[in-house]
Amino acid sequence: MARDFEVGEVVMLKSGGPEMTVKKAETTFGDNDVQCQWFGGRKLESGYFPPASLVLVEDDSNE
């Protein structure tokens, strides 16, 4: 079962790629797509992903 993501969480695709910040989780056409943002160099990129394709990036700053 796919996890529900919260705005502001840092995620990445299960297949790899850049760390992305969750901007919005919304229902579109019956799917619960997650809108994410990330920087590709200096350019701010954005895209929609199915929650099952994302994993939460653990915050190691408290260790």
MDTraj code that builds the backbone (N, CA, C; nanometers):
import mdtraj as md
import numpy as np

residues = "MET ALA ARG ASP PHE GLU VAL GLY GLU VAL VAL MET LEU LYS SER GLY GLY PRO GLU MET THR VAL LYS LYS ALA GLU THR THR PHE GLY ASP ASN ASP VAL GLN CYS GLN TRP PHE GLY GLY ARG LYS LEU GLU SER GLY TYR PHE PRO PRO ALA SER LEU VAL LEU VAL GLU ASP ASP SER ASN GLU".split()
xyz = np.array([
    [0.0845, -0.1193, 0.0000],
    [0.0000, 0.0000, 0.0000],
    [0.0885, 0.1249, 0.0000],
    [0.0518, 0.2229, -0.0781],
    [0.1300, 0.3456, -0.0898],
    [0.1132, 0.4323, 0.0353],
    [0.2172, 0.4993, 0.0699],
    [0.2207, 0.5881, 0.1855],
    [0.1589, 0.7219, 0.1488],
    [0.0989, 0.7902, 0.2456],
    [0.0520, 0.9274, 0.2276],
    [0.1671, 1.0203, 0.2617],
    [0.1955, 1.1133, 0.1734],
    [0.3051, 1.2072, 0.1952],
    [0.2497, 1.3417, 0.2391],
    [0.3273, 1.4121, 0.3191],
    [0.2897, 1.5436, 0.3708],
    [0.3692, 1.6518, 0.2987],
    [0.3081, 1.7681, 0.2835],
    [0.3761, 1.8827, 0.2239],
    [0.5020, 1.9126, 0.3040],
    [0.6134, 1.9328, 0.2332],
    [0.7404, 1.9660, 0.2964],
    [0.8327, 1.8474, 0.3182],
    [0.7802, 1.7247, 0.3074],
    [0.8656, 1.6080, 0.3234],
    [0.9610, 1.5965, 0.2045],
    [1.0778, 1.5383, 0.2299],
    [1.1760, 1.5169, 0.1250],
    [1.1651, 1.3719, 0.0800],
    [1.1487, 1.3528, -0.0505],
    [1.1295, 1.2204, -0.1091],
    [1.2219, 1.2041, -0.2288],
    [1.2289, 1.0813, -0.2782],
    [1.2955, 1.0572, -0.4055],
    [1.2280, 0.9388, -0.4722],
    [1.2502, 0.9239, -0.6008],
    [1.1956, 0.8107, -0.6725],
    [1.2633, 0.6833, -0.6251],
    [1.1883, 0.5748, -0.6182],
    [1.2461, 0.4458, -0.5802],
    [1.3585, 0.4072, -0.6749],
    [1.3481, 0.4492, -0.7999],
    [1.4487, 0.4160, -0.8999],
    [1.5709, 0.5071, -0.8933],
    [1.5690, 0.6071, -0.8032],
    [1.6817, 0.6986, -0.7883],
    [1.6499, 0.8367, -0.8409],
    [1.7492, 0.9212, -0.8430],
    [1.7305, 1.0576, -0.8907],
    [1.7506, 1.1580, -0.7794],
    [1.7149, 1.2839, -0.8050],
    [1.7388, 1.3891, -0.7062],
    [1.6405, 1.3815, -0.5899],
    [1.6811, 1.4378, -0.4774],
    [1.5880, 1.4552, -0.3667],
    [1.4891, 1.5641, -0.4069],
    [1.3619, 1.5424, -0.3719],
    [1.2553, 1.6340, -0.4100],
    [1.1736, 1.6688, -0.2861],
    [1.1135, 1.7862, -0.2858],
    [1.0269, 1.8296, -0.1770],
    [0.8821, 1.8184, -0.2213],
    [0.7981, 1.7591, -0.1349],
    [0.6559, 1.7463, -0.1654],
    [0.5924, 1.8844, -0.1586],
    [0.5330, 1.9267, -0.2685],
    [0.4648, 2.0556, -0.2743],
    [0.3157, 2.0394, -0.2483],
    [0.2568, 1.9314, -0.3033],
    [0.1131, 1.9122, -0.2890],
    [0.0800, 1.7658, -0.3134],
    [-0.0119, 1.7125, -0.2350],
    [-0.0660, 1.5787, -0.2589],
    [-0.2138, 1.5989, -0.2897],
    [-0.2568, 1.5573, -0.4068],
    [-0.3948, 1.5842, -0.4471],
    [-0.4518, 1.4675, -0.5258],
    [-0.5822, 1.4633, -0.5332],
    [-0.6498, 1.3605, -0.6107],
    [-0.6770, 1.4142, -0.7500],
    [-0.6251, 1.3457, -0.8499],
    [-0.6443, 1.3847, -0.9888],
    [-0.6942, 1.2637, -1.0661],
    [-0.8124, 1.2722, -1.1206],
    [-0.8698, 1.1623, -1.1979],
    [-0.8722, 1.0321, -1.1184],
    [-0.9006, 1.0415, -0.9892],
    [-0.9082, 0.9225, -0.9054],
    [-0.7747, 0.8741, -0.8541],
    [-0.6648, 0.9321, -0.9008],
    [-0.5320, 0.8952, -0.8527],
    [-0.4874, 0.9956, -0.7469],
    [-0.4095, 0.9491, -0.6543],
    [-0.3583, 1.0355, -0.5488],
    [-0.2162, 1.0759, -0.5836],
    [-0.2009, 1.1655, -0.6819],
    [-0.0692, 1.2075, -0.7291],
    [-0.0030, 1.3030, -0.6304],
    [0.1288, 1.2971, -0.6276],
    [0.2077, 1.3836, -0.5396],
    [0.2870, 1.4787, -0.6273],
    [0.2698, 1.6096, -0.6047],
    [0.3473, 1.7085, -0.6795],
    [0.4751, 1.7358, -0.6020],
    [0.5874, 1.7238, -0.6711],
    [0.7186, 1.7446, -0.6095],
    [0.7949, 1.8518, -0.6847],
    [0.8881, 1.9169, -0.6131],
    [0.9767, 2.0160, -0.6731],
    [1.1206, 1.9808, -0.6386],
    [1.2116, 2.0136, -0.7295],
    [1.3543, 1.9908, -0.7079],
    [1.4306, 2.0859, -0.7974],
    [1.5589, 2.1027, -0.7679],
    [1.6426, 2.1882, -0.8506],
    [1.7227, 2.1027, -0.9472],
    [1.7121, 2.1343, -1.0749],
    [1.7954, 2.0759, -1.1792],
    [1.8986, 2.1816, -1.2143],
    [2.0109, 2.1797, -1.1427],
    [2.1077, 2.2892, -1.1555],
    [2.0511, 2.4092, -1.0823],
    [2.0295, 2.5186, -1.1541],
    [1.9712, 2.6385, -1.0938],
    [1.8223, 2.6509, -1.1217],
    [1.7701, 2.5633, -1.2071],
    [1.6302, 2.5715, -1.2476],
    [1.5413, 2.4884, -1.1548],
    [1.4326, 2.5492, -1.1086],
    [1.3353, 2.4787, -1.0263],
    [1.2463, 2.3952, -1.1171],
    [1.2468, 2.2640, -1.0945],
    [1.1676, 2.1700, -1.1729],
    [1.0486, 2.1238, -1.0891],
    [0.9467, 2.0705, -1.1557],
    [0.8275, 2.0232, -1.0871],
    [0.7671, 1.9076, -1.1644],
    [0.7053, 1.8138, -1.0933],
    [0.6397, 1.7026, -1.1604],
    [0.5441, 1.6311, -1.0673],
    [0.4557, 1.5494, -1.1256],
    [0.3584, 1.4709, -1.0501],
    [0.3987, 1.3240, -1.0554],
    [0.3912, 1.2571, -0.9399],
    [0.4339, 1.1181, -0.9303],
    [0.3324, 1.0378, -0.8507],
    [0.3123, 0.9104, -0.8874],
    [0.2283, 0.8243, -0.8041],
    [0.2991, 0.7969, -0.6711],
    [0.2264, 0.7959, -0.5613],
    [0.2907, 0.7739, -0.4314],
    [0.3685, 0.6432, -0.4240],
    [0.3249, 0.5404, -0.4947],
    [0.3937, 0.4108, -0.4912],
    [0.5330, 0.4180, -0.5530],
    [0.5623, 0.5236, -0.6302],
    [0.6935, 0.5363, -0.6935],
    [0.7920, 0.6154, -0.6083],
    [0.7476, 0.6647, -0.4910],
    [0.8301, 0.7511, -0.4062],
    [0.8670, 0.6843, -0.2746],
    [0.9833, 0.7234, -0.2210],
    [1.0253, 0.6827, -0.0876],
    [1.0647, 0.8078, -0.0091],
    [1.0421, 0.8042, 0.1195],
    [1.0784, 0.9134, 0.2069],
    [1.2295, 0.9122, 0.2291],
    [1.2927, 1.0289, 0.2200],
    [1.4359, 1.0413, 0.2486],
    [1.4496, 1.0681, 0.3968],
    [1.5237, 0.9821, 0.4650],
    [1.5413, 0.9954, 0.6089],
    [1.6280, 1.1155, 0.6417],
    [1.5917, 1.1872, 0.7470],
    [1.6652, 1.3045, 0.7934],
    [1.7744, 1.2577, 0.8897],
    [1.9002, 1.2704, 0.8486],
    [2.0128, 1.2281, 0.9309],
    [2.0708, 1.3409, 1.0147],
    [2.0090, 1.4595, 1.0137],
    [2.0652, 1.5751, 1.0826],
    [2.0554, 1.5645, 1.2347],
    [1.9714, 1.4750, 1.2868],
    [1.9566, 1.4633, 1.4334],
    [2.0504, 1.3603, 1.4931],
    [2.1368, 1.3008, 1.4144],
    [2.2274, 1.1983, 1.4668],
    [2.3570, 1.2585, 1.5142],
])
top = md.Topology()
chain = top.add_chain()
for i, resn in enumerate(residues, 1):
    res = top.add_residue(resn, chain, resSeq=i)
    for name in ("N", "CA", "C"):
        top.add_atom(name, md.element.get_by_symbol(name[0]), res)
traj = md.Trajectory(xyz[None], top)
